[in-house]
Amino acid sequence: MIIINAQFKKGALEMCVLVLSSKQDTYGYELAHKISEKFQIAEGTIYPLLRRMTLEAYFETYLIESSEGPPRKYYRLTAKGRICMIEMIKEWREFRSGVDSIIAEGVGE
């Protein structure tokens, strides 16, 4: 597992949540688990983010009974959330390209 600088994570975490939620509805623990397979995050960071993004109308929520405990709150990406995700991916790619270019110039790759 890669340990990433906290400032890098903070900026990219919202985009990761949107992208992972774009294929299917998901719940908080599942998102935290999928993201932590790629880089280290505290599970508790996902829930405030999901709460804020739901208030911003990027997600709709619903409950489903669970055989393993209390009902799970699922998050469904809205049209507004999908538009935000597409824009964030575009901005990320432009940013990454610029940073990669600077790195290549600086270290001679």
C-alpha positions in Angstrom: 0.0 0.0 0.0 1.3 3.5 -0.9 1.3 6.2 1.7 0.4 9.5 0.1 1.0 13.1 1.3 -2.1 14.3 3.2 -2.5 17.4 1.0 -2.5 15.2 -2.2 -5.1 12.9 -0.7 -7.4 15.7 0.4 -7.7 17.1 -3.1 -8.2 13.8 -4.8 -10.4 12.0 -2.3 -13.7 13.7 -3.5 -13.0 12.7 -7.1 -12.2 9.1 -6.0 -15.5 8.9 -4.2 -17.4 10.2 -7.2 -15.7 7.8 -9.6 -16.1 4.8 -7.4 -19.8 5.6 -7.0 -20.4 6.2 -10.7 -20.8 2.5 -11.6 -23.0 1.4 -8.8 -24.6 2.6 -5.6 -22.3 2.1 -2.6 -22.1 2.6 1.1 -19.4 4.4 3.2 -17.5 1.4 4.5 -17.3 -0.1 1.0 -15.9 3.2 -0.4 -13.3 3.4 2.4 -12.2 -0.1 1.8 -11.9 0.3 -2.0 -9.9 3.5 -1.6 -7.7 2.1 1.2 -6.7 -0.7 -1.2 -4.9 2.0 -3.3 -3.7 4.4 -0.6 -4.0 4.8 3.1 -7.0 6.7 4.5 -8.7 6.8 7.8 -12.2 5.3 7.5 -13.6 8.2 9.4 -12.7 10.7 6.6 -15.2 9.2 4.2 -18.4 9.9 6.2 -18.0 13.7 6.6 -17.2 13.9 2.9 -20.3 11.8 2.0 -22.4 14.0 4.3 -21.2 17.2 2.6 -21.5 15.8 -0.9 -25.0 14.7 -0.1 -25.9 18.2 1.1 -24.4 19.6 -2.1 -26.8 17.2 -4.1 -24.0 15.0 -5.6 -25.6 12.0 -3.9 -29.1 10.7 -3.0 -29.2 8.2 -0.1 -31.4 5.2 0.8 -31.3 2.4 3.4 -31.2 -1.3 2.8 -31.5 -3.9 5.5 -28.4 -5.8 6.3 -28.1 -9.4 7.6 -24.9 -8.3 9.3 -26.3 -5.5 11.6 -28.2 -2.3 11.2 -29.5 -1.1 7.7 -26.8 0.3 5.4 -27.0 3.8 4.0 -26.3 3.6 0.3 -25.2 6.5 -1.9 -26.5 7.0 -5.4 -24.7 9.5 -7.7 -27.0 12.2 -9.0 -26.8 13.9 -12.4 -25.2 16.9 -10.7 -22.7 14.6 -9.1 -21.9 13.0 -12.4 -21.3 16.4 -14.0 -19.0 17.3 -11.2 -17.1 14.1 -11.5 -16.6 14.6 -15.3 -15.3 18.1 -14.7 -13.0 17.0 -11.8 -11.5 14.2 -14.0 -10.9 16.8 -16.8 -9.2 19.2 -14.4 -7.2 16.3 -12.8 -5.8 15.2 -16.1 -4.8 18.7 -17.1 -3.2 19.2 -13.7 -1.4 15.8 -13.8 -0.1 16.5 -17.3 1.3 19.9 -16.2 3.0 18.3 -13.2 4.4 15.4 -15.2 5.8 17.9 -17.7 7.5 19.9 -15.0 8.9 16.8 -13.4 10.2 15.6 -16.8 11.9 19.0 -17.4 13.4 19.0 -13.9 14.8 15.6 -13.8 15.4 15.0 -17.5 13.1 12.1 -18.1 
